[in-house]
Amino acid sequence: MKGTIRWRNLLRFAAAYNAVYMGAAFISGQETLQFYMAFGWWGFAGMALVVGLFIFEAFRFQDKIFRDKIAEPFEAVHALCGKRMGLVFTWMVLLALVLGMVSMMAGSGAVAAENYGLPGFAGRAFVAAAAVAVVLLGLDRIVDVLGVVGPLNIALMVVVAVMAVWKMPLSVPEGMALAPELIAVKGGATWWFSAIKYAGYGLLVLIPVYMISGSQASSLREAKLSAFTQMIPLVAVWILVMCAQAGNITEVAGTEIPNVTLARLYAPALSKVFGISILLGTFSATTMSLWSLVRKLAEEGTRKYRLLTLAIGAAALVISGLLPFSKILNLSFTIVFSIGMILFGILVWGVLRRRQNEGKDEQQ
């Protein structure tokens, strides 16, 4: 039915959304540090701007996917951008997915080194192997796995952040005042540019998740509503983590995995488990990116699909070890954001053009 809303679906979509987006960069705290904390109190303004842009992006994609019964992630890009521009953006999105996988694997290597004292390659290899194995099983299995990983990651992150806030040595205002000077690697030159950069990156890497929510929604109303509900856990955790990092800014500012530092300081019994949570986050994001990339190039279940899954997974594993996690993350955002913002501009133009046409129809 047109207006049917299944709350179980909304919860499922939110779990998948947050499992994918809370990858290594988010759960580790490195994203929060670079793109929000680096600008002090203005980081909250940046976060609000990102939330608005994310909701708009999800709304446009999920609405289009449901209305047109789109079955593949890149069909949505073609539908919104047109045939020619859609082809160009398809390859740009593929590049973004590769960079996303490389970033996630690099993050897993940093976790293995900082939290477990293992070679970085061990963490990267674990995530690569797990992602390849699940992608070989197909989309249905991926959604089931993400639906479990998402809530687990959120729960562990909340526990660590709450304990850090409870015992933090600095007040939030003190930490916010110090953060801009202590954080060397920043997401952008200004808070608003950093936010736009973050949203541009998110637009591309989240297209596979928009595909899930749009194609599996039971109604158009549900597809639209999920654009809002899937953001709720993300925003709540964002604010909590920012407060925890602000109160401990002198401890986390120079680390690769700041949230693991918080876990070691305030929840040592959970620090190892939290490290596993981050690895699960990198696995979730890597899995969805890998599936979307391979699915574009080959049909599921075929020999070509299996070979490409293995080859792309291996290539991303090698590249992810070339630079430190924080530098790979910053470089990935810089490259991908420009692509994402062009696509965002096309989404805005589509809305304006549709309203203009509707206005002409009313006048006639």
Phi, psi and omega in degrees: 000152187299319185257011183296135174233120177255110185296332177297321177295318180299319177294320180295316179295318179297321179296316179294317180302310183287331176295319180287314186283330178276059178279202185303315185295319182285306184295326179293335183094356183291322177298310181302320181296311185286318190264344181233303183299330182297346182244016177062223182298332179295344176299327178291324176295320177298319179297317179298319178296317179297317180301315179299317180292320179298317181295318178299314180300310181297317181301313182294313182293311186292326175298312182293318181298317180291313183300317185266004180053047182286135186251349182229145182306318186279345172295326179295320178297317179296319182295325183273332187254347186093167187297309185289307179295328178297322178294318179298313182289333177302314180288330175293319178296322177300318177298317179299321180294321177297313180297323177297316178298316181298317179297316181296318179294322177298321177297320179294327177293320178296321178297314180300321182285312186282326187259337185236355180068023180261162174300141180304328181299328181298315179294317180295319182293322179299310182295319180298314181294318181294317180296316179299317182298316182288321179299325178296339180275340176103175189297316183303316180292325179299313181298319179298316181295315182296326180295338177269318184296318183304301180299324179297314180297317181297316182299314181293320180296319180296316180301312180296316182294320179297317179294324179291320179294321183297324186244011187297141184285334180250155172282161179301315178300321178296316180294320179296326179290325182278330189308312183303329181277330185273334184270113186280317183266115182249151182292334180194179182287329180227165182296321183287324177291322177299319180294316179296320178299317180296316181293323178296321176294314183298325181304317183285315185287342182266357179305317177300327179286322175299327178297317179297308184294320181287319185278334183257003177292148181275349178201164177296321179299320179293319179298319179289316182297325182295339176298332179268311187294330182288346179274341187302308179299322182298313182295316181300316181290321177307306183298317181297316181293321178299319178295318180296318179291323179298317181288349181229029188298327181291338180270328189255345189303324185257013184263158177281323182236076187301324182289333174290325175300317177298319180296319180294326182284319191243345179217061184304328179293336182259354187300319180291321178294321180295325175299320177295322178300318179294321177298322177295323177295317178295323178297317181299309182294319179296319181298311182294320179295317181296316180299314181299320181292310182292322182296332177289329186265342183204157179278138181303141176089350182273166179296320179299319179300315181293316181294318179294322177301313179294315184293315182291320177299318180293319180296317179297324179298315181294312183296325184295346181263006186278334181222161175298154183305311184300323181285321177296319180299312181296319179295318180298314179298320181297317181289313188286328186299320182297322177294314182297322183288329174295316178296321178298319178300322178294322177297316179296317179298322178297320179294314180297320180293321179295318179293324178295318179294321179295322178296320178294320180296322180292323179292327179284000000 
